[in-house]
Amino acid sequence: MAFPATRPRRLRSSAPLRDLVRETDLGAGRLVLPLFVAAEGPPRAPIAAMPVVDRVSVAEAVKDAGEACALGLGAVLLFGWAGPQDKDEQGSGAWDEQGVVQLVTRAIKDAHPELLVITDTCLCQYTSHGHCGFVREDGTVENDASIELIARAAVSQARAGADMVAPSDMMDGRIGAVRAALDAEGLTNTPILAYSAKFASAFYGPFREAVGSAPAFGDRRGYQMDPGNGEEAVREALLDVQEGADIVMVKPALPYLDVIRRVKDATKLPVAAYNVSGEYAMVKAAAAAGYLDERAVVLETLTAFRRAGADIVITYHAKDAARWLQT
């Protein structure tokens, strides 16, 4: 109908009306808090490029998990930090039964059994070269040898009590290998959150400081995705679905809202969006300079991820956002 019978502003005239007709909701239960955990070192070590985010001890991670639980967050996502003495060419710390992720998983599940624990399943934090897989003498990251190690890490994490494993390496076929390995160990009910469309992004810099995973040589463009490829992102996600992924992820989130929507439409599965460290750092820096309202920008950004099709948002803003949503 034409103006004046049709007046969209009628439904914007008051807060209760706007709440009633809002198409996209943002709740704390949709948010996942990443935690960086070290087996050794100080209880809390600030990460310079990520204000308010610390690398924490196992005991402090349990406290942070308790806070996440109290705030109603959907889950925590665990990343381990290994010292130089704990790294080797294969990244064997990733499947060590006494490794940091295994230790903190057990500790959190003992203290907060109701909280969902997701474990990042990769080798880069534990390899002496910083790559996400097994490296041949010529410097090539070997795909098939790598997925055997990644599957081994996934089984170890699930045995430690992880509610969900999240392979993040971008090797071909690793979701199928992880699914087969979990099933062979009787862990058929452990879901897989696949980093399906993980782009070779410039937005990861602060994260690499947080976990000490910068490659010692080269880069990860040989296995992470080219930022220009949207169709390939959909193909990658569909391959992971075929191999047994239960949830698929797009990473980063903010520059890839179109990819989130396309992956959601193509897969019909739950989709996670990772609001990565560089995105977080930009907002923090701009807010500290007084250039923007941090609360308003964060909530708008998280809502945009949901609107684009993300069912789950992994974000370092999770605790603050949950508090803001309560007020």
DARAHU-V115970 format. One record per backbone hydrogen bond with DSSP energy under -1.0 kcal/mol. CO is the residue of the C=O (numbers start at 0). NH is the residue of the N-H. If there is no record, write none. Layout:
((CO/NH) (CO/NH))
//
This chain:
((1/4) (1/5) (6/9) (7/10) (8/11) (13/17) (14/18) (15/19) (16/20) (26/29) (27/30) (27/73) (29/312) (30/73) (31/314) (32/76) (34/78) (35/55) (36/80) (42/56) (44/54) (46/49) (49/52) (52/46) (54/44) (55/37) (56/60) (57/61) (58/62) (59/63) (60/64) (61/65) (62/66) (63/67) (64/68) (65/69) (66/70) (67/72) (68/71) (74/32) (75/117) (76/34) (77/119) (78/36) (82/85) (83/86) (87/127) (90/93) (91/94) (95/98) (98/102) (99/103) (100/104) (101/105) (102/106) (103/107) (104/108) (105/109) (106/110) (107/111) (111/114) (115/75) (116/162) (116/163) (117/77) (118/165) (120/167) (122/125) (125/87) (128/215) (133/141) (135/138) (139/135) (141/145) (142/146) (143/147) (144/148) (145/149) (146/150) (147/151) (148/152) (149/153) (150/154) (151/155) (152/156) (153/157) (154/158) (155/159) (156/161) (157/160) (163/118) (164/192) (165/120) (166/194) (170/173) (172/176) (173/177) (174/178) (175/179) (176/180) (177/181) (178/182) (179/183) (180/184) (181/186) (182/185) (186/189) (190/164) (191/245) (191/246) (193/195) (193/248) (196/250) (197/224) (198/200) (202/277) (203/207) (204/208) (205/209) (206/210) (207/211) (207/212) (219/222) (219/223) (224/199) (225/228) (229/233) (230/234) (231/235) (232/236) (233/237) (234/238) (235/239) (236/240) (237/241) (238/242) (239/244) (240/243) (246/193) (247/271) (248/196) (249/273) (250/198) (252/255) (255/259) (256/260) (257/261) (258/262) (259/263) (260/264) (261/265) (262/266) (263/267) (269/247) (270/310) (270/311) (271/249) (272/313) (273/275) (275/279) (276/280) (277/281) (278/282) (279/283) (280/284) (281/285) (282/286) (283/287) (284/288) (285/290) (286/289) (292/296) (293/297) (294/298) (295/299) (296/300) (297/301) (298/302) (299/303) (300/304) (301/305) (302/306) (303/307) (304/309) (305/308) (311/272) (312/31) (313/274) (314/317) (316/320) (317/321) (318/322) (319/323) (320/324) (323/326))
//
